Amino acid sequence: MTDATMDRDFAGLTEKIARERGFSCASYKERCLRRRIAVRMRARGLHTFADYARLLDTDGREYDLLLDALTINVTKLFRNWDTFQAIERVVVPALWERPDPELRIWSAGCASGEEAHSLAILMHRYVTAREESHRLERVSVIGTDIDRNSLDAARQGAYAESAFVDTPAELRARYFSADAPYLVHPEARRLVRFERRDLLREPPPAGELHLITCRNVIIYFDRQTQEALFQRFHDALAPGGFLVLGKVETLFGPARARFRGVEPRERIFRRQ
Ligand SMILES: C[S@@+](CC[C@H](N)C(=O)[O-])C[C@H]1O[C@@H](n2cnc3c(N)ncnc32)[C@H](O)[C@@H]1O
């Protein structure tokens, strides 16, 4: 098979996925998509994109497995604890000091909700330490993702042992049930809600936001899409609001000048 035929079949397959499952492959890095699709093809003993596209027509389960492979929903509670420490030290007090009646936090690409729950826990811990729990209803955390199965898991708020590798023992003891499956404490959980939202095709949650975390998501998008998202995040944030990216992600393009790096190592930026 020639490279041109392979490229044509790959384009046909990605258009099919976008059309039938609403996953807009065109904005993702092609190298990454090819690698992920190749894993599923190997698992099914197929060698061409065209054969794999035909399999998808008759095998809904394989389609689900492919979308799982494409969305890459691995995550953890308090993933990169250093980053959460910086959020707790720098971001949480600055948010709480704001005069706004509501504090709105968005975990964009939240997978099964670990990041959203971790943020709610930090807010809860800070506010209760100040004996201001009666004002907790100011805080709302919205977790969004494109992947429905992940969101179903997020809404359960129940985690396996493996989700805790980055979680300090003290937070685990205070905010999770003692027995498996480990449930997030209702006081933190009630601050969080989840919605399906495609970052590439749908706007951010309505209203001004005060903190956006979008970690380990944009890395899969092409450069142009990343730049457009940075601009969208900027516009969605209130002045002085925070943006947190993943450890290996960087803010670049025209929107960069509109943010100040407050903890550059932890990829924490503040809207000017
Ligand atoms: C690796 S997880 C990151 C989870 C969490 N933010 C973290 O850092 O641990 C990437 C998530 O991005 C989601 N995602 C990928 N493309 C998306 C899109 N277009 N819109 C919304 N979520 C998307 C995937 O479904 C997946 O759950």
The ligand as an ORCA input file, in Angstrom:
! r2SCAN-3c Opt
* xyz 0 1
  C      -5.320     12.956     30.543
  S      -6.939     13.478     30.950
  C      -6.616     14.843     32.015
  C      -7.400     14.783     33.305
  C      -7.001     15.840     34.337
  N      -7.183     17.165     33.804
  C      -5.583     15.638     34.792
  O      -4.711     16.422     34.492
  O      -5.332     14.637     35.485
  C      -7.454     14.248     29.425
  C      -8.970     14.449     29.349
  O      -9.259     15.387     28.305
  C     -10.484     15.021     27.744
  N     -10.643     15.630     26.434
  C      -9.972     15.352     25.275
  N     -10.466     16.094     24.267
  C     -11.449     16.869     24.797
  C     -12.329     17.840     24.263
  N     -12.293     18.165     22.964
  N     -13.225     18.424     25.087
  C     -13.273     18.101     26.404
  N     -12.480     17.181     26.980
  C     -11.573     16.571     26.178
  C     -10.392     13.516     27.680
  O     -11.672     12.926     27.532
  C      -9.716     13.188     29.001
  O     -10.649     12.874     29.996
*
